[in-house]
């Protein structure tokens, strides 16, 4: 049988296929993940930088400031008589050019702070990586450009780690912007011109003049290296405060210059062998002398008006850059007369106080122990800029104390002028605590225009305004508020009589001399028992309400002691209240600003006087008439005569003296000018031993008299000693003029005799409660007594 299979063909066989290999895709997933993460990281970083640059994560400077960081126009202050009183401007500085910088100053900066300054564009990634890797132990990552960015715009970094990270991002963004707009030479120049070397040494030129009494171009290599060492810590490395540390850090800069090839070995050895020889020549800041006090007040007022303007218009204004014109009510002559009056009297007062203190171990304090003195001193130390700078620099507390006890060259205040001495900062604090302080404010009662404002004796040494910032116990100057309340609420008159016998309530005793006195005589001679009995009859709350109506906003305790002036009130509020009596019973808020204009003359703010009716004009004039008794035959009459103020001049006034003679007051009103004066010391434990020297008539009144004599003598001011208070048309001088008027603004009429003798009190009153001492005193002080009596006995 024939085989039908094709010849040559192989039989078909089936073999099983080999298993498919699984695809190895794991590495591709990782590559994809890494690339995705990298892209997200880049996008995230770019997003963060964009958010920072656009100000989404905090304020950033605008482009104009980056392009012109030094261009600004100071705002000017003008008096009512057309004189320019001063300016609001940036810190005192003397910018210099790159060519005026000595080469080794530039080399020292680059060697110590930024070796690759010429190579990077604002951020040195190599330095950043090193700082991150070693935790900053081998140098920080900030470039010179970043440090300039911090100085110009973003300020000091926060201690919070998150905020510090955003701070660094801001510095990077600004640094890159600076690198785009400025050359390397311009960046270095801006940095040296902007850095604050402390002691008012703003910029390298001022620093050279202050520390070495020479121009920056004349600096030697060791001096230049010292300034570069101060860049990392201007307080800790300051040659005035820490000469040993300053030299060590200076030598580190020199060593870095050697390592980076800027110095050869012989030059380096000669430089490190050179001691630091400081020739300190301090300069005053812009806010020096008396003007800084009213500028302090003006700045606060103006900034509030600017905020309102920006809110209403959407436009921004800068007091220090935009060339505003501030027109004030101050009179340049009256301001000068006030300053001269304070200097003339306090020069004499200080010499008498110093004579009393001579040889005293506890000078200048009285009636407190060594522990309390130490507490006062420590509190004062911690308020100083020196302490705060050392604390911020991380210096331990015990090292700070050693620093304060170490003698240094410094300047101290005297009435003969600045005195250069060598003494420790601790002793300097104690010395300046014995210097008498004063405040004077003068205003027109009818308009509220402030004509003179002397908030202290020297801003350089005493940066505390005693007009509106400082609150002191007012003593017997508070009594007119009590008398006014009695006249309005009780229907009393200057002829009404009140007992002057010793007042006793519980353990509280106010010594009196017996008999009955008319209100006229009692106020003229500042009798304490009468004032206490009057407030008992009117009720404390009624007196407080009168004070509130007269513009007093400070805390007034609900206790009888307020009748003798236990409350702390500012000169500003006291004078505004007293002016109401001279303004026919109408309170008008004291104002210093008349108008504010921008650089183009557009009005930003025009201040309108704020006024309100407080009392009938007969009541107001009655208070003027009562206070005339103080100056005609009362507590102020003798000193006014001794100061050459002629009798016959119409003056309504009130003296005030607080417990232990800590504060002396005089409020004096003439028909067209009201003036308040306070004299005291920084601490209430500092005062004259006796009331003979420490009373308001001796401490404060002389300043008022000297000032007013100068004002009266200047005929151009139009304030004459012959001016008379304008009497109400229905005033006859008879006590019966007040009969039937009732109480202005009260609930309708006079109290009954029974109500007067047994006044209702809505809440219990503690007549011997003592108000707490001021925070700055750090000592519990006694409250005051008015003019005569220690009512704590």
JOURMO-V244049 format. One record per residue. N is the residue number from 1. RES is the residue in one small letter. SS is DSSP state (alpha for helix, beta for strand, coil for the rest). PHI is phi in whole degrees, -180 to 180 (999 if undefined). Layout:
n,res,ss,phi
N,RES,SS,PHI
N,RES,SS,PHI
This chain:
n,res,ss,phi
1,x,coil,999
2,x,coil,-84
3,x,coil,-79
4,x,coil,-88
5,x,coil,-71
6,x,coil,-60
7,x,coil,-74
8,x,coil,80
9,x,coil,-90
10,x,coil,-91
11,x,coil,-66
12,x,coil,-75
13,x,coil,-121
14,x,coil,-105
15,x,coil,-116
16,x,coil,-69
17,x,coil,-71
18,x,coil,-66
19,x,coil,-65
20,x,coil,-71
21,x,coil,-76
22,x,coil,-68
23,x,coil,-67
24,x,coil,-88
25,x,coil,-102
26,x,alpha,-62
27,x,alpha,-69
28,x,alpha,-68
29,x,alpha,-64
30,x,alpha,-67
31,x,alpha,-62
32,x,alpha,-62
33,x,alpha,-64
34,x,alpha,-63
35,x,alpha,-64
36,x,alpha,-64
37,x,alpha,-62
38,x,alpha,-64
39,x,alpha,-64
40,x,alpha,-62
41,x,alpha,-63
42,x,alpha,-64
43,x,alpha,-64
44,x,alpha,-63
45,x,alpha,-64
46,x,alpha,-61
47,x,alpha,-64
48,x,alpha,-64
49,x,alpha,-62
50,x,alpha,-65
51,x,alpha,-62
52,x,alpha,-65
53,x,alpha,-65
54,x,coil,-90
55,x,coil,82
56,x,coil,-70
57,x,coil,-109
58,x,coil,132
59,x,coil,-60
60,x,coil,-129
61,x,coil,-67
62,x,coil,-83
63,x,alpha,-62
64,x,alpha,-62
65,x,alpha,-68
66,x,alpha,-66
67,x,alpha,-78
68,x,coil,-135
69,x,coil,-67
70,x,coil,-105
71,x,coil,-91
72,x,coil,-158
73,x,beta,-120
74,x,coil,-66
75,x,beta,-82
76,x,beta,-112
77,x,beta,-110
78,x,beta,-117
79,x,coil,-83
80,x,coil,-68
81,x,coil,-99
82,x,coil,84
83,x,coil,-92
84,x,beta,-80
85,x,beta,-86
86,x,beta,171
87,x,beta,-138
88,x,beta,-101
89,x,coil,-137
90,x,coil,-68
91,x,coil,-59
92,x,coil,-67
93,x,beta,-152
94,x,coil,-132
95,x,coil,-61
96,x,coil,-127
97,x,coil,-93
98,x,alpha,-61
99,x,alpha,-65
100,x,alpha,-84
101,x,coil,-81
102,x,coil,-64
103,x,alpha,-55
104,x,alpha,-71
105,x,alpha,-69
106,x,alpha,-67
107,x,alpha,-63
108,x,alpha,-62
109,x,alpha,-62
110,x,alpha,-67
111,x,alpha,-66
112,x,alpha,-86
113,x,alpha,-104
114,x,coil,-164
115,x,coil,-64
116,x,coil,-102
117,x,coil,-56
118,x,coil,-73
119,x,coil,-100
120,x,coil,-89
121,x,coil,-115
122,x,coil,113
123,x,coil,-126
124,x,coil,-104
125,x,alpha,-62
126,x,alpha,-65
127,x,alpha,-68
128,x,alpha,-63
129,x,alpha,-61
130,x,alpha,-65
131,x,alpha,-63
132,x,alpha,-69
133,x,alpha,-64
134,x,coil,-108
135,x,coil,62
136,x,coil,83
137,x,coil,-73
138,x,coil,-112
139,x,coil,103
140,x,coil,-82
141,x,coil,-103
142,x,coil,-79
143,x,coil,-84
144,x,alpha,-60
145,x,alpha,-66
146,x,alpha,-65
147,x,alpha,-65
148,x,alpha,-66
149,x,alpha,-59
150,x,alpha,-63
151,x,alpha,-65
152,x,alpha,-77
153,x,alpha,-130
154,x,alpha,-97
155,x,coil,72
156,x,coil,-74
157,x,coil,-72
158,x,coil,-74
159,x,coil,-79
160,x,coil,-72
161,x,alpha,-63
162,x,alpha,-67
163,x,alpha,-64
164,x,alpha,-65
165,x,alpha,-66
166,x,alpha,-65
167,x,alpha,-59
168,x,alpha,-64
169,x,alpha,-61
170,x,alpha,-61
171,x,alpha,-60
172,x,alpha,-62
173,x,alpha,-62
174,x,alpha,-66
175,x,alpha,-61
176,x,alpha,-63
177,x,alpha,-63
178,x,alpha,-64
179,x,alpha,-63
180,x,alpha,-71
181,x,alpha,-100
182,x,coil,-127
183,x,coil,-77
184,x,alpha,-60
185,x,alpha,-63
186,x,alpha,-66
187,x,alpha,-66
188,x,alpha,-62
189,x,alpha,-64
190,x,alpha,-60
191,x,alpha,-62
192,x,alpha,-68
193,x,alpha,-75
194,x,alpha,-97
195,x,coil,-70
196,x,beta,-96
197,x,coil,-91
198,x,coil,60
199,x,coil,59
200,x,coil,64
201,x,coil,-91
202,x,beta,-91
203,x,coil,94
204,x,alpha,-67
205,x,alpha,-70
206,x,alpha,-65
207,x,alpha,-63
208,x,alpha,-63
209,x,alpha,-71
210,x,alpha,-76
211,x,alpha,-86
212,x,alpha,-128
213,x,coil,56
214,x,coil,-153
215,x,coil,-74
216,x,alpha,-61
217,x,alpha,-64
218,x,alpha,-99
219,x,coil,-64
220,x,coil,-84
221,x,alpha,-59
222,x,alpha,-62
223,x,alpha,-68
224,x,alpha,-62
225,x,alpha,-64
226,x,alpha,-64
227,x,alpha,-65
228,x,alpha,-67
229,x,alpha,-64
230,x,alpha,-70
231,x,alpha,-61
232,x,alpha,-79
233,x,coil,-163
234,x,coil,-64
235,x,coil,-90
236,x,coil,-62
237,x,coil,-99
238,x,coil,-80
239,x,coil,-67
240,x,coil,-76
241,x,coil,-103
242,x,coil,-135
243,x,alpha,-60
244,x,alpha,-67
245,x,alpha,-65
246,x,alpha,-59
247,x,alpha,-68
248,x,alpha,-60
249,x,alpha,-71
250,x,alpha,-61
251,x,alpha,-67
252,x,alpha,-63
253,x,alpha,-63
254,x,alpha,-62
255,x,alpha,-63
256,x,alpha,-67
257,x,alpha,-65
258,x,alpha,-67
259,x,alpha,-65
260,x,coil,-91
261,x,coil,88
262,x,coil,-80
263,x,coil,-128
264,x,coil,-92
265,x,alpha,-62
266,x,alpha,-67
267,x,alpha,-66
268,x,alpha,-62
269,x,alpha,-63
270,x,alpha,-67
271,x,alpha,-69
272,x,alpha,-70
273,x,coil,-80
274,x,coil,-83
275,x,coil,-72
276,x,coil,-84
277,x,coil,-116
278,x,coil,-79
279,x,coil,-118
280,x,coil,-75
281,x,coil,-130
282,x,coil,-66
283,x,coil,-124
284,x,coil,-78
285,x,coil,-75
286,x,coil,-62
287,x,coil,-84
288,x,coil,-110
289,x,coil,66
290,x,coil,-84
291,x,alpha,-62
292,x,alpha,-62
293,x,alpha,-70
294,x,alpha,-73
295,x,alpha,-68
296,x,alpha,-61
297,x,alpha,-68
298,x,alpha,-57
299,x,alpha,-59
300,x,alpha,-64
301,x,alpha,-66
302,x,alpha,-64
303,x,alpha,-63
304,x,alpha,-68
305,x,alpha,-68
306,x,alpha,-63
307,x,alpha,-61
308,x,alpha,-64
309,x,alpha,-63
310,x,alpha,-66
311,x,alpha,-67
312,x,alpha,-81
313,x,alpha,-110
314,x,coil,80
315,x,coil,-93
316,x,coil,-101
317,x,coil,-134
318,x,coil,-125
319,x,coil,-60
320,x,coil,-96
321,x,coil,-125
322,x,beta,-100
323,x,coil,60
324,x,coil,-70
325,x,beta,-113
326,x,beta,-109
327,x,beta,-99
328,x,beta,-110
329,x,coil,-87
330,x,coil,-60
331,x,coil,-104
332,x,alpha,-61
333,x,alpha,-71
334,x,alpha,-65
335,x,alpha,-63
336,x,alpha,-64
337,x,alpha,-62
338,x,alpha,-66
339,x,alpha,-63
340,x,alpha,-65
341,x,alpha,-64
342,x,alpha,-64
343,x,alpha,-64
344,x,alpha,-61
345,x,alpha,-76
346,x,alpha,-69
347,x,alpha,-60
348,x,alpha,-72
349,x,alpha,-61
350,x,alpha,-64
351,x,alpha,-64
352,x,alpha,-71
353,x,alpha,-67
354,x,alpha,-60
355,x,alpha,-63
356,x,alpha,-68
357,x,alpha,-86
358,x,coil,-57
359,x,coil,86
360,x,coil,-83
361,x,coil,-65
362,x,coil,-91
363,x,coil,-48
364,x,coil,-101
365,x,beta,-94
366,x,coil,-128
367,x,coil,65
368,x,coil,-134
369,x,coil,-92
370,x,alpha,-62
371,x,alpha,-65
372,x,alpha,-68
373,x,alpha,-63
374,x,alpha,-61
375,x,alpha,-64
376,x,alpha,-61
377,x,alpha,-66
378,x,alpha,-63
379,x,alpha,-62
380,x,alpha,-66
381,x,alpha,-60
382,x,alpha,-73
383,x,coil,-88
384,x,coil,-77
385,x,alpha,-64
386,x,alpha,-61
387,x,alpha,-63
388,x,alpha,-64
389,x,alpha,-66
390,x,alpha,-65
391,x,alpha,-65
392,x,alpha,-66
393,x,coil,-81
394,x,coil,84
395,x,coil,-75
396,x,coil,-62
397,x,alpha,-60
398,x,alpha,-67
399,x,alpha,-71
400,x,alpha,-63
401,x,alpha,-63
402,x,alpha,-61
403,x,alpha,-62
404,x,alpha,-71
405,x,coil,-94
406,x,coil,-92
407,x,beta,-63
408,x,beta,-140
409,x,beta,-77
410,x,beta,-152
411,x,beta,-113
412,x,beta,-131
413,x,coil,-79
414,x,coil,-142
415,x,coil,-72
416,x,coil,-89
417,x,coil,123
418,x,coil,-59
419,x,beta,-124
420,x,beta,-85
421,x,beta,-139
422,x,beta,-115
423,x,beta,-156
424,x,beta,-76
425,x,alpha,-57
426,x,alpha,-63
427,x,alpha,-67
428,x,alpha,-65
429,x,alpha,-61
430,x,alpha,-64
431,x,alpha,-62
432,x,alpha,-73
433,x,alpha,-71
434,x,coil,-91
435,x,coil,-82
436,x,coil,-66
437,x,beta,-112
438,x,beta,-155
439,x,beta,-142
440,x,beta,-140
441,x,beta,-132
442,x,beta,-132
443,x,beta,-147
444,x,coil,-90
445,x,coil,-59
446,x,coil,-75
447,x,coil,-119
448,x,coil,81
449,x,beta,-72
450,x,beta,-80
451,x,beta,-103
452,x,beta,-148
453,x,beta,-144
454,x,beta,-119
455,x,coil,-84
456,x,coil,-178
457,x,coil,-100
458,x,coil,-172
459,x,coil,-65
460,x,coil,-58
461,x,coil,-106
462,x,coil,-133
463,x,coil,-89
464,x,coil,-150
465,x,coil,-87
466,x,coil,-92
467,x,coil,-93
468,x,coil,-118
469,x,coil,-85
470,x,coil,-82
471,x,coil,-120
472,x,beta,-129
473,x,beta,-61
474,x,coil,-98
475,x,alpha,58
476,x,alpha,-72
477,x,alpha,-68
478,x,alpha,-81
479,x,alpha,-58
480,x,alpha,-56
481,x,alpha,-67
482,x,alpha,-69
483,x,alpha,-63
484,x,alpha,-61
485,x,alpha,-65
486,x,alpha,-64
487,x,alpha,-68
488,x,alpha,-75
489,x,alpha,-92
490,x,alpha,-108
491,x,coil,72
492,x,coil,-79
493,x,coil,-131
494,x,coil,-57
495,x,coil,-89
496,x,coil,-63
497,x,beta,-111
498,x,beta,-139
499,x,beta,-66
500,x,coil,-108
501,x,coil,-70
502,x,coil,-56
503,x,beta,-100
504,x,beta,-129
505,x,beta,-144
506,x,coil,64
507,x,coil,-90
508,x,beta,-94
509,x,beta,-135
510,x,beta,-115
511,x,coil,-68
512,x,coil,-129
513,x,coil,-114
514,x,coil,85
515,x,coil,80
516,x,beta,-107
517,x,beta,-122
518,x,beta,-71
519,x,alpha,-59
520,x,alpha,-61
521,x,alpha,-71
522,x,alpha,-64
523,x,alpha,-73
524,x,alpha,-58
525,x,coil,-103
526,x,coil,53
527,x,coil,-83
528,x,alpha,-67
529,x,alpha,-59
530,x,alpha,-65
531,x,alpha,-62
532,x,alpha,-67
533,x,alpha,-66
534,x,alpha,-65
535,x,alpha,-71
536,x,alpha,-67
537,x,alpha,-75
538,x,alpha,-79
539,x,coil,92
540,x,alpha,-62
541,x,alpha,-64
542,x,alpha,-66
543,x,alpha,-68
544,x,alpha,-60
545,x,alpha,-64
546,x,alpha,-61
547,x,alpha,-61
548,x,alpha,-63
549,x,alpha,-62
550,x,coil,-86
551,x,coil,100
552,x,coil,-85
553,x,coil,-110
554,x,coil,-67
555,x,coil,-64
556,x,coil,-126
557,x,coil,-64
558,x,coil,-84
559,x,coil,-151
560,x,alpha,-62
561,x,alpha,-60
562,x,alpha,-66
563,x,alpha,-61
564,x,alpha,-99
565,x,coil,90
566,x,coil,-80
567,x,coil,-82
568,x,beta,-93
569,x,beta,-137
570,x,coil,-82
571,x,alpha,-60
572,x,alpha,-54
573,x,alpha,-75
574,x,alpha,-64
575,x,alpha,-71
576,x,alpha,-61
577,x,alpha,-68
578,x,alpha,-63
579,x,alpha,-64
580,x,alpha,-60
581,x,alpha,-63
582,x,alpha,-83
583,x,coil,-108
584,x,coil,60
585,x,coil,87
586,x,beta,-104
587,x,beta,-77
588,x,beta,-132
589,x,coil,-67
590,x,coil,-63
591,x,beta,-133
592,x,coil,-107
593,x,beta,-93
594,x,beta,-98
595,x,beta,-155
596,x,beta,-124
597,x,beta,-122
598,x,coil,-83
599,x,coil,-63
600,x,coil,-97
601,x,coil,87
602,x,coil,-78
603,x,beta,-74
604,x,beta,-92
605,x,beta,-153
606,x,beta,-120
607,x,coil,-84
608,x,coil,-98
609,x,coil,-65
610,x,coil,-102
611,x,beta,-140
612,x,beta,-157
613,x,beta,-82
614,x,coil,-111
615,x,coil,-151
616,x,coil,-59
617,x,alpha,-62
618,x,alpha,-66
619,x,alpha,-63
620,x,alpha,-61
621,x,alpha,-69
622,x,alpha,-60
623,x,alpha,-67
624,x,alpha,-61
625,x,alpha,-64
626,x,alpha,-62
627,x,alpha,-74
628,x,alpha,-64
629,x,alpha,-64
630,x,alpha,-61
631,x,alpha,-89
632,x,alpha,-84
633,x,coil,-145
634,x,coil,-102
635,x,coil,-65
636,x,coil,-99
637,x,alpha,-65
638,x,alpha,-64
639,x,alpha,-71
640,x,alpha,-61
641,x,alpha,-65
642,x,alpha,-64
643,x,coil,-89
644,x,coil,80
645,x,coil,-87
646,x,coil,-65
647,x,coil,-69
648,x,coil,101
649,x,coil,-75
650,x,coil,-78
651,x,coil,-134
652,x,beta,-103
653,x,beta,-150
654,x,beta,-156
655,x,beta,-89
656,x,beta,-153
657,x,beta,-136
658,x,coil,-103
659,x,alpha,-52
660,x,alpha,62
661,x,alpha,65
662,x,coil,-72
663,x,beta,-136
664,x,beta,-120
665,x,beta,-127
666,x,beta,-148
667,x,beta,-109
668,x,beta,-125
669,x,beta,-120
670,x,beta,-110
671,x,coil,-53
672,x,coil,-120
673,x,beta,-155
674,x,beta,-112
675,x,beta,-139
676,x,beta,-117
677,x,beta,-131
678,x,beta,-125
679,x,beta,-135
680,x,beta,-173
681,x,coil,-128
682,x,coil,-59
683,x,coil,-110
684,x,coil,-70
685,x,coil,-78
686,x,beta,-102
687,x,coil,-172
688,x,coil,-70
689,x,coil,-66
690,x,coil,-118
691,x,alpha,-71
692,x,alpha,-54
693,x,alpha,-94
694,x,alpha,-94
695,x,coil,-76
696,x,alpha,-60
697,x,alpha,-64
698,x,alpha,-96
699,x,alpha,-89
700,x,coil,-104
701,x,alpha,-56
702,x,alpha,-56
703,x,alpha,-64
704,x,alpha,-60
705,x,alpha,-65
706,x,alpha,-62
707,x,alpha,-62
708,x,alpha,-67
709,x,alpha,-63
710,x,alpha,-69
711,x,alpha,-65
712,x,alpha,-62
713,x,alpha,-74
714,x,coil,-90
715,x,alpha,-64
716,x,alpha,-66
717,x,alpha,-77
718,x,coil,73
719,x,coil,-113
720,x,coil,-109
721,x,coil,-67
722,x,coil,-89
723,x,coil,-62
724,x,coil,-123
725,x,coil,-66
726,x,coil,-81
727,x,coil,-79
728,x,coil,-59
729,x,coil,-61
730,x,coil,-100
731,x,coil,-90
732,x,coil,-117
733,x,coil,90
734,x,coil,-90
735,x,alpha,-59
736,x,alpha,-70
737,x,alpha,-58
738,x,alpha,-88
739,x,coil,-62
740,x,coil,85
741,x,coil,-74
742,x,coil,73
743,x,coil,-96
744,x,coil,-70
745,x,coil,76
746,x,coil,-91
747,x,coil,-93
748,x,coil,105
749,x,coil,112
750,x,coil,-88
751,x,coil,-81
752,x,coil,-76
753,x,alpha,-60
754,x,alpha,-65
755,x,alpha,-67
756,x,alpha,-67
757,x,alpha,-74
758,x,coil,-127
759,x,coil,-64
760,x,coil,-80
761,x,coil,-120
762,x,coil,-73
763,x,coil,-145
764,x,coil,-64
765,x,coil,-115
766,x,coil,-104
767,x,coil,-71
768,x,coil,-112
769,x,coil,-64
770,x,coil,-103
771,x,coil,-69
772,x,coil,-70
773,x,coil,-73
774,x,coil,-64
775,x,coil,-59
776,x,coil,-72
777,x,coil,-75
778,x,coil,59
779,x,coil,-139
780,x,coil,-76
781,x,coil,-96
782,x,coil,-75
783,x,coil,-78
784,x,coil,-89
785,x,coil,-120
786,x,coil,87
787,x,coil,-86
788,x,coil,-122
789,x,coil,-114
790,x,coil,-91
791,x,coil,-83
792,x,coil,-86
793,x,coil,-77
